[in-house]
């Protein structure tokens, strides 16, 4: 049902969405019925579907058609149509993580500007995300598993997701 709504909003076929997300229809068909929608929507939420969007008819001026434009200013990296198709609780989580990631980027940019303005070089200093990314996989897992929430809030969404999976 969610995929059908998404296809309607985009003005394309469900098969086009699956193809754009790189989903093999035979694999989806082999999944138990109760798992299909969550698995498909999880994959679709990671794909860019803007190229599938077709001009909507003037009659689609309802609130649901307006919702994607409300979500777009939050991030140009998150496909607004996919965001709209997500269940509300997952949509809120994605938006919170994206907002945190943007705040982190803004803080890092501001720190870099301050350092450049004061003529201070950060030399060999590394930010937390770069440091964690450079670790051996076993050590990285241990660091992410035991990292306090304050540290996790400073990391990009990918590392936070990895830490949540490990925990």
N, C-alpha and C positions, 0 to 999 in steps of 0.2 A: 504494500500500500504506500509506504514512504517513497519507494523508487518510482512508483506511478505518479505520485504528487510532484516529485522532483522533475520528472520528464514533462509533465504538464506545464510546470513553471518555466522550464527552459524552452518549451516548444519543440521538443525532439522525442525520439523513441527511446524506450528503456534500453534496448540493445546498444544504442549509440553511447549511452552513459556507461554501460558495462564495458564496452570496448575502450572508451576513453580512460577508464579507471584500470584497464589491464586485467579485467576479471574474465576468467574462462567460464562460459555458461555451463559447460559440462561439469565443472567442479561445483558450481552453485547447485546444479540439479542433483548432485550426489549428496549434498548436505541434508541433514534432517530438516523438515519443514520449519520447526521452531527456531533454527539457527540461521536460516537463509537471510532474513532481513537484517539482523544485527551485523552479520559478517559482511554482507554487501554494503550496507551503509557505512560501516567502519572503513572499508576500502575506498568507497566513493568520497568520503570526507577528506581523504588524503590527496585526491586527484583534482587537477584544475579543469573545470568544466566550462569556463567562460567561452571557449570557442564553439560550444554547442548551442549557446544562447541564440535564439531567433527572435526577431521583433514580435512583441505581443500585440494582440488586437486591442483596439481602444476600449473594448468592453471589459477588459481585465483590470479595471481600476479599483478593485477591492483592497482591503487592508492587507491581505496575504501577499498580493503583488507588490504592495508598497514596502513590506517588511524587509526585503533584501536591501533596499537602498538605505534603510535605517542602519543596517548592520555594516554596510560597506565602509563608512568612515573609521570604524574600529581598526580595520587592518586591510590593506590592499593585498596581503598575502593569503588571507582566508577567503575562499570563494563564498560570496554572500548567499548564493543559491543553496550550496551544500550546507552552509551554516543554518539557514532557515529550515532545511529538511531534517536537521538533527533533533532528537528529543530535547525538550526544554532544559532539563538538568545537565545534559552533556553540552548543549550550546552554551549555557552559562559558564561551565567549567572551561571550555575552550576560550571563551571571551576573557575570562579572568587570567588564564595563562598567557594569552596573547598580550593583554594589557601589562602584565608583569614583565614580559619579555621586552616590550617597548619601553617601559620605565627603565629597565636595566640598560638598554641600549642608549637611552637619553642620558642616564647617569654616567655611563662610560664615556660618551662623547663629551659631556661637560667636564669630566675629570681630565680628559685628553686636552681639551681646550685650555683648562687652567694650567696644566703642566706646560703646554706650549707657550702660553702667555708669560709664565714665570721663568721660562727658559730652563726648567728642570727636565732632565731626561729620566725616564723610568728605567733606563738601562735594561737589565736582564729580568726585571719584574714581570710576572705573568699574572693575568687575571685568573680567577678560580676556574672558569670554564676551560681555558686553555691548559691549565695545569692538569685538571682531571682528565681531559681528553688525551693528554700525553702519557698517562699512566699505563702500566702493564694491565691487561684485562682483569686479572685476578685482584690486583691491588685496587684498580678502579672500582670494581664491584664492592670491595670492602669499604672503600671511602664513601661511595654512594649509599651503602646500606647503613652506615653509622653517622652520616652527615646530619647535623642539626637542621631544623626547619629554617633557621635564619640563613644558613648557607644555601639551602635549596632555593630559597626565594631569589637569590642572586644569579641563579643559573638559567641558561636558555631552556625552553620548553622540552627540547629533546632529552637533555640530561635529567630534568625533573621526571619526565615520563620513564626514563630508564631506571631512575632511583625508585620510583613507585612500583615498577615491575619487580625489582629485586626484593623490595620489602614485602 
